[in-house]
Amino acid sequence: MSVIDTPAQGSSTPERPRAFIRPDGKEKVTGLGRYTADLTFTGQLHAAFRYADHPHARIVSIDTSRAKALPGVFAVVTHEDVPDVRYGGMTQDRRLFAKEKVLWEGDVVAGVAARTVEIARQAAALVEVEYEVLPAQPDYVANMAPDAPVLHEGWAEYGADENLVRDGNVMSRYVIAKGDADAAMAGADVVVKSHYVSDASQGVPIEPRALVAQWTGDSVTVWSSTQVPFAARSGVAHTLQIPESKVRIVVPLLGGGFGSKCDFHFEAHVAILAKVTRRPVRLVFTRKEEFVAPDHRREGMDIELETGVTRDGRIVARRGRMVLDKGAYTGEGGFFAQMAAMHACGPYKLDTVRVEAFLNYSTNQPAASIRAPTAPQACWALEQHLDEVAAAIGMDPVELRRRTLVAEGDEGPAGQVFEKIGAKETLEAALELIGYDAYLRGELPDDEAVGVACGWWPCFGVPSGAYVKLNGDGTATIVTGAQENGSGSVMGLPILAAEILGMSPSDFSINYQDTDAGPWDMGSSGSQTTFNNGRAVVEAAQEVRAKLLAMGAEKLEADVADLELADGTVRVKGAPETSVTIADLAGTGEPILGKGSGEVPEAAASDASACVGSLGMESFLAPQLITHAARVKVDRDTGVVRVLDFAAAHDSGVIVNKVGADGQVYGGVMMGIGQALTEATWTDEEGRQKNPGLLDYKLQTASDGPRIQIRWIEIETPNAGPKGSKGVGEPPSVPTSGAVGNAIAKVIGRHVDQLPMTAERVWLAANSPAGEDQ
Amino acid sequence: MAVDITLSVNGVPYPLTVDPHASLLHTVRGDVGLTGSKEGCDDSECGACMMLVDGRPVNACSYLAVQADGSDVTTVEGLSDGETLAPLQEAFLTRGGVQCGFCTPGMLVSATALLDRTPNPSEDEIRTAVSGNLCRCTGYDGIVKAIAAVAAERAAQG
């Protein structure tokens, strides 16, 4: 194991600047790089949508004649203009354009293409839709009552994953059962019950999404600000019923995603408008649309937890009931019940478990992957609950975690036996960085406290592919299906290939984000680019290495075993003057290229025989472990919380690209603090968003940010990615709000049971009499 | 009713005919053709469109093109010749101040304005100066370090 620290700003030992800068960096700092909304096409038209006028209504009729008659309008399309197919991840429950019903305020009823954006929006407003208005059903918990009207009335007919347990408005149900939790609970020394509720929140990339579609013959190219171009390609092909080979998705520079740009979204809407008008069609979202229209936000969650412990801190039973708001449609979030249940267990030794999670339909904006879907809310609840448990047995909450965190050989909730992991090491590291001992000694003012929270996140092993080809000038190009959304793959992939080929990372260019160029890849999602595509790049580079060594052996009349690749040459070990440059070998005209995918690591075996609705995530592949510690200051008069100091200790395996990994933590922690304190989508009684803008949906600014210290616990992880790496993008948001919540509770003497923990909620918790609900 | 104006953008004069309601941002991105400045909110909340108008940072999405008639406008494209990067641009890259890059143009413009008026800012002053620029990727750490590093280098050079 090794440890790498990143000193905070203001430290006496500032870091040296990096020599290898991001290959896409220069175009980004000069303003010359093109994001999707920066593209213009000769003859282009502008698209606008007509969204649902009610969160829940039956469509009686749609009349587009007035919209079509508006001068400057080239097309108005509805469900009648596209194939009658449904789409969606684990349940195919949505159409491109609503047909029988609208199920949330962002449902798309019609699309317009017009000469200007203004005309397009005007025409969208002129589409006449007659509705039979139905009661909105935003209460996702109430929707599972037996007499609640079923939102997807015909969904027995929908295509769906066979492992989904469906019932009424319950889109899926998942149960983790280990041993007899009821009996164990009855025998516990102390039982603690908690109830926490999290509001929905948003990904909020600073770039609102943009798309342009253009047809050439019967093929369409869509430039899209998507994190997952191959999923977008599949979506276009399926919904428009054309072969995937006729669809090309190109991603220009991508202005952030944080999960919100995962999944197929609007590519087919724009493609059909371009097809009908025989013109390029462009769609750029307003900030309000970026909040309201994507079927993608962080899910609201209602969490009941119950833990039975012995007085010396052994967890003998965990019961839980979690209800998640799926919103109107499944999208790619069908696995959320299972993921949430795993996070209600957490990286702890639990003798027995019974956690049940429900993923329910509602007439709200659909929930889908936002940076570590389900984990921040579930972890926030569990970690505060654990502090309550510790208090109930009179133990320091850190000591309870010391005694219960998993280590090598321990068994997970569904029977996974853990290999080498650094959960406990992250705990000790975070405590040291935050100065926990000083806090325990009472050295902080009485309006400050330190809170600690632990969490975990899996790696996702999926196929991925890459080519590496050498160029005649001795440089190389990585052609990959992987995606860069600010996540750093443009740096990590060259670093991996360079090491194998004895070249410099800056010798590599990347051809990526184009479905016609690179092999299939899952996209920038699931913290898995280095884990999976890194493996592919390594294998491709190994093939190139073998070819270079063979060519070098012939040229130098030496044995391959005596050769090495270094400094851009093939040379004899111990006699570097006997060498040939890679440029010479690559410049002969003979193509030198390698391809790779590598063997996909498999998740550890688990015993899910007692589990229900299994979707394959009962065990966590190469789990990433995290401890966050926050020092906060609470203004008791106003409830305003400020995070002053923050320590983030992560086991993400071996760090391939430190500047990139650090960046993920800094950004993820700030996003986590936002979600802890200010970020929520507020809705009216029918589920319509009340704050779809950056004034009322408050992100953290530079002035809000704490001092953040990072420590990497580099464990030799079995079954990991290249060089022993694991994922890094999502974990930094996982335990953040739990750490902040535990710190707040220590100051005000009570846990805030709603997320975000706004000033108002903190004040109410601090000022309500003991024993009274807020 | 269109209005004739002249914008000087990064030292180049552009005689333009614009709608009176056209924003400076749309005019520069559309009529002038410089797309470095971004639209993130169209509401002065995110700062991705930040430009200097006669040396003063403004949210160009909420500033009318006609207001800038006769003014010197500087966008991110004007911070360097594109070959030799300005010290702030270089520092953003070497200190981890750039990830997705969408906020970067506005952030660089705000940072430039800060160092022009406050050559040796404290960390608090740096954070305040860019608090009108939202970044979702970096947690602001690399950005603050980059601005501080450039200020320190300038101070060392006297």
Interface residues (C-beta under 8 A of the other chain):
Chain A: Q9 G10 P14 E15 P17 R18 A19 I21 R22 D24 G25 K26 K28 V29 T30 G31 L32 G33 R34 Y35 A37 D38 V204 P205 I206 E207 P208 L253 L254 G255 G256 G257 F258 T286 R287 N485 G486 S487 G488 V659 D662 G663 V665 Y666 G667 G668 V669 M670 M671 G693 L694 L695 L699 T701 A702 S703 D704 G705 I708
Chain B: R29 L34 T35 G36 S37 K38 E39 G40 C41 D42 D43 E45 C46 A48 T75 V76 E77 L79 S80 G82 L85 Q89 E90 A91 F92 L93 T94 R95 G96 V98 Q99 C100 G101 F102 C103 T104 P105 L108 E123 D124 I126 R127 T128 V130 S131 G132 N133 L134 C135 R136 C137 T138 G139 Y140 D141 G142 I143 V144 K145 A148 A149
